[in-house]
Amino acid sequence: MGGDSLVSHDQDSFSEEGFHLLSPHSPAVLRDNRVNVENGSDAGETGEVEESIQGSSRFDFQVNERKRLNAYQEILQSYDQLNIDSKNLKDAKETILSYRPGAWIENVGGLQPCHYDVPETTCLLLVGPRGSGKSSIINRISKVLENDEFAPARAQVSYNSLTGDGTYFLQEYMIPRHSTSICLCDTRSLSDNSNENENNRMLESLMTKGVRHGDLLLRKTDSRILKKSLKCKARKNGFISSKIRNVNFVIYVVNGLSVLKSMEDTGAREREYIETIVQTFNSPYMSFKDDKPVLVFTHGDLLSLSDRVRVRAYLGELLGIPPTKQIFDIPDCDDLATQSTIIEMLRYSIEHAERNFPRKSKVLGKVDTKFLLCMVLSILLLAVAIAMAYDMLAKPSHVAQQQACPKKHHVRLPKLRVPEMEFKIDWYKIRHIW
């Protein structure tokens, strides 16, 4: 998805003979080789068992090869289908721009939007290894939706990813500007696989405690000099937002060029990159029930079309997600195909975020019921108080009327002096009863 030369390609290069479907250390090949080695060592006693196991493994391998070839063809067709109409693209943009949190909630399980705890802003968290291009993706999304070719970049981009981690402070970007519907959160890059605990600790904090604009993201493994420098920068920032947002969905970003290198090279650095992706992508903190993060790979403009197809197929098989539905190729281009891919990725993320909005707490429902009962009782007490007051005011006028019209035959009784009582309504107490 995306890119300038997507349609102009030679499909013959993707044939079963001329296209290398798998790298020597792809997950499926490694799994098949491991099965063959284990089976060979266990079946050394009888030749018949060995032949049956080898035949079964060969059959499974052929089936897997056909599945992978179908996956490649499906990915290739997805690039061919990116003949974007400018009018349709404009309508798709308007759908995103007119979005309001809670508007896309599906009425399933007898639940209505009022049963969900809908946030003021849908928060999408960007996560990825060093140099994956998270900040670049934010700038490209902002540029596409704001339709301003001359707008300056909003997120700071690291020119050389080897000199540092880029983002150290959590940054929020409203999409589009001056809107409160969608928020993209740029985080610090993930550490390599040697610091697995650091990644788990950071992901757990972000996903369970929420995100806050301007927060400093430190690691225990950071050097003393780096910590001192970052804390000095934090003091200069001054104001830190008090608004903590819960993450509603995750966008996982990887560098397509780095993935291709790891496919073709079995060095320690390349293995670490892939292991970091697998370990963090499959972290339980990253998923919402059965929904795994959406995956974006960047730097596709530096790869050939065949390599981009290989990367998508490899990542889909490696992470267990459909390459044409949940993996989005977003290169550093401004063409209509790239814009359409960005809109499609955002729509996928927002729909899955709305699907996993938390329900309102049952305890909160009980509190509302009690409050309503108290209100009803208060109204009844007020009505009783008003009725009693009206009755007491009506009695003196009735006695005066009887004295004005005496009967002819009556017995004279001595006059009794009844002290005059002045009735007052204590509205202050009635107001407190209310």
Salt bridges, closest charged atoms under 4 A:
GLU65 OE2 - ARG68 NH1 2.81
ASP80 OD1 - HIS9 NE2 3.39
ASP91 OD2 - LYS87 NZ 3.43
GLU120 OE1 - LYS243 NZ 3.96
GLU146 OE2 - ARG154 NH1 3.65
GLU146 OE2 - ARG177 NE 2.99
ASP165 OD1 - ARG130 NH2 2.89
ASP165 OD2 - ARG188 NH2 3.04
ASP165 OD2 - ARG219 NH1 3.02
GLU172 OE1 - ARG245 NE 3.24
GLU198 OE1 - ARG201 NH1 3.27
ASP215 OD1 - ARG212 NE 3.09
ASP222 OD2 - ARG188 NH1 2.93
GLU264 OE2 - ARG310 NH1 3.30
ASP307 OD1 - ARG310 NH1 3.46
GLU317 OE2 - ARG68 NE 3.23
ASP329 OD2 - ARG308 NE 2.70
ASP332 OD1 - ARG140 NH2 2.37
ASP334 OD1 - ARG140 NH1 2.54
ASP334 OD2 - LYS143 NZ 3.60
GLU351 OE2 - ARG347 NE 3.28
